Amino acid sequence: MGYSKKTWVKIEGCDCFKCREAESKEKCEKNHDWDKKDECKCAKCGDVNIHVVCKEEDHDKKDHDEKKKDDCEKCTGKTDKVEFQSDTSFLDDEIFEEPIQVLQVSFNKICEGDKVWLSGIVGFDNDTVVCGNDVAVIKLTIVRTTASGSERIIYRQTFEIDQPGHDDLTQVPFAHVEFESNENKNVTYTVFVQRLNDNRDVFLFGQNTLAALRIN
């Protein structure tokens, strides 16, 4: 075994794994990759925890890309393929003309080209007793927000809840697929409901569920 000592120079300002330990200045003449080789006892392979520094021309772009991914959570690699989030609530709150938050899920990051499948169900109870106007009109929306403060409605559904004694206890399903065109962090999807007419005594009822699947 042989190697040339002090052929590796730390690049100032570089934080790649080769440049972190300037005291290890040895180069393997086998010129193999950075994976440990059992049959080799050079400085590189003697201890997989020793990271040899390097000249600028010896930098491996892959090493830099992997380090960059670790630092800023870039959207690459196997771990970005699928992610699942869900939320469940049991509410009996009265529904007013102002939107009420019912369910919410969040993703730490959304990658360009991701598809987010949102589906769920919300329960309602209409106890309104108003002669000639007992049917409640409800609007359900999904609002998408990001860490930057961007907010927009991505889904809207309007439906009626029948009068007491006529399917006034009901569960309403919803589903939506959001196609993401940009990379964002801390993306949140929130389900709101609100009453659109003057009916009173309209309530959330039973279990509400939201499931979200992020697919790269």
Secondary structure, DSSP 8 states (H G I E B T S, - for coil): --EEET-----TT--STTSS-TT--EEETT---SS--TT--SHHHH-TT------GGG--HHHHHHHHHHHH--S-SGGGSEEEEEEEEE---B--SS-EEEEEEEEEEE-TT-EEEEEEEEEEEE----TT---EEEEEEEEEE-TT--EEEEEEEEEEE--TTSS-EEEEEEEEEEE--S-EEEEEEEEEEEE-SS---EEE-SEEEEEEEEE-
